[in-house]
């Protein structure tokens, strides 16, 4: 996500980066995205009960 998108997300949910769930830098999905430490990634999930929703994680070492 771009910095502006991350700032908007954090403001909308009234959280900081440290409050977001973490995902390891060596996770295969993170490697596929070429993400760096500190990046926030958006994951789109589909659920039979909850429908479709977005989930956000911050990349850590």
Secondary structure as UniProt FT lines:
FT   HELIX           3..13
FT   HELIX           17..19
FT   STRAND          21..24
FT   TURN            25..26
FT   HELIX           28..33
FT   TURN            37..38
FT   STRAND          40..47
FT   TURN            48..50
FT   STRAND          51..60
//
